[in-house]
Amino acid sequence: MNAHTRLLLLVTVALLALTLLAGPAAAQEDVMDDVTTEQPVEDENGRRPLADNPRDRLGLLLLTALFVGGGVALVNGRRQLKGENPQASGEFRWR
């Protein structure tokens, strides 16, 4: 693949990504007015719950798993680059 084809592919993918982001954002302008007028739901202690419905709870669980997995990956990468793993020498080599 030459440079012109890569540039064209990169520009096309960037425009497609922007289109996919702009479409739903433009469609939700009217919905945002309804959401902002709702009163927050509070429990018996007077606190607002973190996740209102099961979909939000699943999203919180997935985000937590993402952050924990990212932290484990960073720790493992640091150990690998420092040569602390028994299999690792700490030097970079192509495979």
Buried (B, 14 or more C-beta within 10 A) or exposed (E): EEEEEEEEEEEEEEEEEEEEEEEEEEEEEEEEEEEEEEEEEEEEEEEEEEEEEEEEEEEEEEEEEEEEEEEEEEEEEEEBEEEEEEEEEEEEEEE
